[in-house]
Amino acid sequence: MKVLEENYDIAVVGAGHAGCEAALACARLGLETIMFTVSVDSIALMPCNPNIGGSSKGHLVREVDALGGEMGKNIDKTFIQSKMLNVSKGPAVHSLRAQADKHAYTEEMRRTLENTEHLTIRQAEVTELIAEDEVMKGVKTYSGAVYHTKAVVLCTGTYLKARCIYGDVSNYTGPNGLQAANHLTDSLKNLGIEMYRFKTGTPARIDKRSIDFSKMEEQFGDERVVPFSFSTDPEDVQIDQISCWLTYTNEKTHEIIRENLDRSPLYSGMIEGTGPRYCPSIEDKVVKFADKNRHQVFIEPEGLYTNEMYIGGMSSSLPEDVQYAMYRSVAGLGNAKIVRNAYAIEYDCINANQLYPTLEFKKIKGLFSGGQFNGSSGYEEAAAQGLVAGINAAMEVLGKEMLILDRSESYIGVLIDDLVTKENHEPYRMMTSRAEYRLLLRQDNADLRLREKGYKVGLVTREQYEYVLWKKEKIQEEKERMEHVHVGASPEVQELLKDHGSTLLKNGISLADLIRRPELSYDIVAPLDKNRPELPQDVRDQVNINIKYEGYIKRQEKQVEGFKKLEKKRLPQDLDYSQISGLRMEARQKLEQFRPVSIGQASRIAGVSPADISVLLVYMETYRRQSGKGEKHEL
């Protein structure tokens, strides 16, 4: 029987947020790329919440943009409300969050993909990976067609052997009733890849006409919208925004849930997969936080041209009749009409410990992996991994150095390091608290941190890179100038200080020292600065933050220096840990299992103690001297 055979440089399996970034990266780097999807209509689908960004996730989107990815640009074109979160706190935790028009978001991303050179979109289910001698050679689809490739990127999301569940109803489909991918798991297992079974869920969608908004609190977007993408003109995103709404569950809601827990697949044993601890269902919240008499419920529009409203905070897998009773007990939802039931979804994913920090499988050369398939949750986490996996698949094919982002330079680095180094037994969610250097890894400076890397890879233009170089120079010049501009206790100065509740002056002071006062800022002291240069808002913001938090920033930079030293100490991938005397048995087992690429990564593996790291350091020093390899093991 004759079958179709085609040749490409790279195949990307999946067209969700990870697949889109991976495919665009490969194609934009000039490689012939084919992206497979079970349905072309599911490209960049938002099967759950209709938003991009949020606490810590906004950081990821801006980093994806700084590296040359697409998510930030796409949401800037299709958002309907935007808000900077946590503005009452320090800049380290400020995070952008935008409500999306779901249909427009998908449509715009599809338009971008379809008009990208070197990129082919194919609706087909990939059922088998073709590998020879642990090297990827291509993929096979359900029809038997063979696609020969030099690398493959897996971005299957929640589609592998997917099962959607609510009450006693169990459908073997992907999200939104789309076709599941039921055959690839067996091929992965045959290649020796360890699989997990995870779960996530989504709330009901309710008809807007059946909601009484007068019983809810209206939530508005920011007066001045900040774009996600560093290349978006801020004036282009100043639009009329759509409102969201806030309401709450109550004791009646909780009583309905408690009375029907025996009918919940979560508690009956019908659901086998492990769910996300940090994004629990409403059943979980009621059980685990029994002392709380209410929980927030966000009513969010799914788009401009639909009446579907997303009921954020009330994910569930309870039976249909219970869902109606539960939602209708909430203020404003007394007459709610459900358009789509809430459901849980189970799916196959991998143990990400099988990956290098490049997101390439340790056992199979040329096979990369990104997104929820790696055991993470969220569109933003998916896009970040997809971009890195796509870049590194391209780098491997091109014979160039791969991109590894470490914990000290990006949230993406924290995300990937946590996935490949720690034992994750539930869907991983990014949080600001996971980033130990978060004051340096702010969402506002992602371009300053990562544009150069994006430029070196080939996804950032020369013009964009040169602007960042100019921006860095201007920030430094203005910081230094502010340290040398002094003002005295003149009436003008005292009046400004009085207006902002700041202590009056007795002696002269630099403008930098004034800015360090909590109640003042770079822009507030502008009237006192007669020779101030005209600078863009993004430069002024950086000057303000860098002066105001200088002491804290310097302290974290010193901590990063120590971190970098351990990251630079490379460990050979063929190192036999069983031969290193002094290592505890548990440490040997964990090091053999994880095969860390550096002493730094080894130090973050559970079961490897500081004493084990000391033994490793001594051993590696002896190894270098005896082998004569010197600095060859340095990054």
VOFIDO-88886 format. One record per residue (C-alpha): residue in three letters; x, y, z. Coordinates in steps of 0.25 Angstrom, whole numbers, plus 5000, padded with zeros to 4 digits. Layout:
<nodes>
ALAXYZ ...
</nodes>
This chain:
<nodes>
MET500050005000 LYS500650134996 VAL500550255006 LEU500850395006 GLU502350435010 GLU502850575011 ASN504050645016 TYR504150765026 ASP505250815035 ILE504350815048 ALA502950765052 VAL502150825063 VAL501050735069 GLY499950825074 ALA499450965071 GLY499151025085 HIS499851135091 ALA501151055092 GLY501050995078 CYS500851135072 GLU502051195078 ALA502951075075 ALA502451065060 LEU502651225058 ALA504051215064 CYS504451105055 ALA503851165042 ARG504351305045 LEU505751245047 GLY505651195032 LEU505351055035 GLU504250975027 THR503250945038 ILE501950865038 MET501050885050 PHE499950775053 THR498650795059 VAL497450705061 SER496550825057 VAL497050955050 ASP495851025057 SER496550995070 ILE497851075067 ALA498151165079 LEU496851125086 MET496551175100 PRO495751055105 CYS495751115119 ASN495951255124 PRO495751375114 ASN496951445118 ILE498451455116 GLY499451495127 GLY499151515142 SER500051505154 SER501451455150 LYS500751405137 GLY500851545131 HIS502351535134 LEU502451415125 VAL501651485113 ARG502551605114 GLU503851505114 VAL503251435102 ASP503051565095 ALA504451605098 LEU505051485092 GLY504251505079 GLY503051425082 GLU501551455078 MET500651445090 GLY500851585094 LYS500551645081 ASN499351555079 ILE498651595092 ASP498951745089 LYS498151735076 THR496951655082 PHE496851695097 ILE495551755102 GLN495951795116 SER497351815122 LYS497851835136 MET499151845143 LEU499051765156 ASN499651785169 VAL499951925167 SER499851955182 LYS501051865184 GLY502551875179 PRO502851875165 ALA503451725166 VAL501951675166 HIS501251775157 SER500651685146 LEU499851715134 ARG498551635131 ALA497651655119 GLN496251595116 ALA496251545102 ASP495251535091 LYS495351385090 HIS494951375076 ALA495751495071 TYR496951435078 THR496951305071 GLU496651365058 GLU497751465059 MET498751365063 ARG498351275051 ARG498451385042 THR499851415046 LEU500251265045 GLU499551245031 ASN500351365026 THR501751325032 GLU502751275021 HIS503351135023 LEU502151095031 THR501150985027 ILE499850955035 ARG499250815035 GLN498050765041 ALA498350615044 GLU498550535057 VAL500050495059 THR500050355064 GLU501450305064 LEU502850365066 ILE503950305057 ALA505250295064 GLU506550215060 ASP507650185070 GLU507050295080 VAL507050405069 MET505750465064 LYS505450435049 GLY504050485047 VAL502550455050 LYS501450375045 THR499950415045 TYR498650335046 SER498550325031 GLY499850255030 ALA500550375024 VAL502050395028 TYR502750525030 HIS504250515031 THR504850625040 LYS506150665047 ALA505450695060 VAL504050685066 VAL503450785076 LEU502250715085 CYS501250825089 THR500050735091 GLY499350805102 THR498150735109 TYR497850655096 LEU498550525099 LYS497550415103 ALA496650535108 ARG495450505116 CYS494450615120 ILE493550585132 TYR492450645140 GLY491550565149 ASP491350425143 VAL491650475129 SER492950435123 ASN493350475109 TYR494650435102 THR494850565095 GLY495850685096 PRO495450815102 ASN494150885096 GLY493750745090 LEU494850745081 GLN495450615076 ALA496450555086 ALA497850495081 ASN497750345086 HIS498950285079 LEU500150355082 THR500350315096 ASP500650175093 SER501750215083 LEU502350305094 LYS502350195104 ASN502950105094 LEU504150205093 GLY504250185108 ILE503650325112 GLU503050325126 MET501550375126 TYR500650445136 ARG499150455137 PHE498750605141 LYS497450675142 THR496950815140 GLY495650875139 THR494750995135 PRO493451065140 ALA492151075133 ARG491851185122 ILE490551255125 ASP489651335116 LYS489851485119 ARG488351515117 SER488051425129 ILE489051505139 ASP488551615148 PHE489851705148 SER489151805158 LYS489451705169 MET490951705166 GLU492151795167 GLU492651855153 GLN494051835150 PHE494751935141 GLY496051935133 ASP497152035135 GLU496952175130 ARG498352165123 VAL498552035117 VAL500051975117 PRO500251885105 PHE500851745106 SER501751755095 PHE502951845095 SER502751865080 THR501351915081 ASP501052065081 PRO500352095094 GLU499452195087 ASP498852075079 VAL498352005091 GLN497552125097 ILE496152065094 ASP494752065100 GLN494851945110 ILE493751845114 SER493451825128 CYS493551705137 TRP492751675149 LEU493051625163 THR492051545172 TYR492251435183 THR491851295187 ASN491051285200 GLU490651185211 LYS489551135202 THR490551105191 HIS491451025200 GLU490350945206 ILE489850905192 ILE491250865189 ARG491450785202 GLU490150715200 ASN490550665186 LEU492050625189 ASP491750475187 ARG491250515173 SER492550585170 PRO493550505161 LEU494650575169 TYR494250495182 SER493550375176 GLY494850325170 MET494450345156 ILE495550445153 GLU496850385154 GLY497750495149 THR498450595159 GLY497850735158 PRO498550875160 ARG498650915175 TYR498751065172 CYS497451065163 PRO496550975170 SER495050945167 ILE493951005175 GLU493750865182 ASP495150865186 LYS495151005191 VAL493850975200 VAL494550845206 LYS495950905208 PHE495551045213 ALA494351005221 ASP494551125230 LYS494251225218 ASN492751265217 ARG492951315203 HIS493851315191 GLN494051415180 VAL493351395166 PHE493851475154 ILE492851485143 GLU493651515130 PRO493151535116 GLU493651425106 GLY493651535094 LEU493051655088 TYR492051575079 THR491551465089 ASN490651465101 GLU491551355107 MET492051395121 TYR493151315128 ILE492951285143 GLY494351305148 GLY494651235162 MET493551135160 SER494151015152 SER493450885155 SER493150745151 LEU491850735159 PRO490650675151 GLU489850765142 ASP488650785152 VAL489550815163 GLN490350915155 TYR488950985152 ALA488650995167 MET490051035171 TYR490151145161 ARG488751195163 SER489051215178 VAL490051325175 ALA489651475176 GLY489251515162 LEU489251375156 GLY487851345161 ASN487251315147 ALA488551275141 LYS488451195128 ILE489651105125 VAL490151105111 ARG491351005114 ASN491450915126 ALA492650925135 TYR493550795134 ALA494850735138 ILE495750685127 GLU496850575129 TYR497950555120 ASP499350495118 CYS500650575120 ILE502050545123 ASN502950545135 ALA503750675131 ASN504950615139 GLN505250545126 LEU505650675119 TYR506950755119 PRO506750905122 THR506750925106 LEU505450845107 GLU506050735099 PHE505850595103 LYS507050535110 LYS506850395103 ILE506450445089 LYS507250535081 GLY506450635073 LEU505150615081 PHE504650745089 SER503450765098 GLY502650895102 GLY501450935109 GLN500350865117 PHE500950735112 ASN502150765121 GLY501250755133 SER500950905134 SER499650985134 GLY499251115128 TYR499351185114 GLU500551265118 GLU501451155123 ALA501051075111 ALA501451195101 ALA502851215109 GLN503151065108 GLY502751055093 LEU503651175089 VAL504851115096 ALA504550975091 GLY504351035077 ILE505651115077 ASN506451005082 ALA505950905072 ALA506351005061 MET507751025068 GLU507950875067 VAL507550865053 LEU508450985050 GLY509650935058 LYS509651055067 GLU509751075082 MET508451045089 LEU507751155098 ILE507751125113 LEU507051225122 ASP507451215136 ARG506651255149 SER507451385151 GLU507051445137 SER505551415135 TYR504251355140 ILE504351255128 GLY505651205134 VAL505051185147 LEU503851115141 ILE504751015132 ASP505750995144 ASP504550955153 LEU503950865143 VAL505250785139 THR505850785153 LYS504750775163 GLU503750655165 ASN502450715161 HIS501250625164 GLU500250725160 PRO500050825149 TYR501150935151 ARG500651075152 MET501551195151 MET501551295163 THR502451415167 SER502851345180 ARG503551235172 ALA504551335167 GLU505651365177 TYR506151485169 ARG504851545166 LEU505251685169 LEU506251675157 LEU505151595148 ARG504151705147 GLN503051705136 ASP503551845133 ASN504951815129 ALA504751685121 ASP505351755109 LEU506551795116 ARG506851655121 LEU506451575109 ARG506451655096 GLU507951625093 LYS507651475095 GLY506551485085 TYR507451565075 LYS508551465076 VAL507551345073 GLY507051425061 LEU505551455065 VAL505851605069 THR506151705059 ARG507351795059 GLU506451915061 GLN505851865073 TYR507151815079 GLU507751955076 TYR506652025083 VAL506951935096 LEU508351975095 TRP507952125094 LYS506952105106 LYS508052045115 GLU508952155112 LYS507952265115 ILE507552195128 GLN508952195133 GLU509252335129 GLU507952385135 LYS508152315148 GLU509552365149 ARG509052515146 MET508052505157 GLU509052465167 HIS509852595164 VAL508652695163 HIS508452765176 VAL507252845182 GLY507252935194 ALA506152975204 SER505553075194 PRO504053115195 GLU503753035182 VAL504452905188 GLN503752915201 GLU502352945194 LEU502552815186 LEU502952735198 LYS501752785206 ASP500752755195 HIS501252605195 GLY501252585210 SER502852585210 THR503752635221 LEU504252775218 LEU505752805216 LYS506652865225 ASN507952845216 GLY508252825201 ILE507952685195 SER508052615182 LEU506852585174 ALA507252435174 ASP507052435190 LEU505752505188 ILE505252395179 ARG505652295189 ARG504552345198 PRO503352255197 GLU502352365194 LEU503152435183 SER503652385169 TYR504452425157 ASP503252495151 ILE502752565163 VAL504052635165 ALA504152675150 PRO503752825154 LEU505052835162 ASP505852785151 LYS506152905141 ASN507052825131 ARG506252695131 PRO506452635117 GLU505252585109 LEU505152435111 PRO504052325107 GLN503152275118 ASP503852135119 VAL505152205121 ARG504652295132 ASP503952175139 GLN505252095139 VAL506052215145 ASN505052235156 ILE505052085160 ASN506552065159 ILE506752195168 LYS505652155178 TYR506052015180 GLU507552025177 GLY507951965191 TYR507051845189 ILE507451825174 LYS508951825178 ARG508751725189 GLN508051625179 GLU509051655168 LYS510151605179 GLN509251475181 VAL509251455166 GLU510751455166 GLY510851335175 PHE509751265168 LYS510451285154 LYS511751225160 LEU511051095162 GLU510251095149 LYS511551105141 LYS512150985148 ARG511750885137 LEU511550735140 PRO511850635129 GLN510650555124 ASP511350425125 LEU511850445139 ASP511750315147 TYR511150365161 SER511250225167 GLN512750235166 ILE512850365174 SER513150325189 GLY512550415199 LEU511150435192 ARG510050385200 MET509250265193 GLU507950355192 ALA508850465185 ARG509450365175 GLN508050315171 LYS507550455169 LEU508750495161 GLU508650375152 GLN507150395150 PHE507250545147 ARG508650555140 PRO508750705144 VAL509550795134 SER510250875145 ILE510550875160 GLY509550985161 GLN508450895156 ALA508950785164 SER508750865177 ARG507250885174 ILE506950745173 ALA506150685185 GLY506950585192 VAL508350645189 SER508850715201 PRO509850835203 ALA510850725207 ASP510650645195 ILE510950775187 SER512250795194 VAL512650655190 LEU512250675176 LEU513150805176 VAL514350735181 TYR514150625172 MET514050715159 GLU515250795163 THR516050665164 TYR515450615151 ARG515850735144 ARG517250735148 GLN517450585145 SER516750595132 GLY517450725128 LYS516150775123 GLY516250905131 GLU515151005127 LYS514550915117 HIS513450885127 GLU513151035129 LEU511951095122 
</nodes>
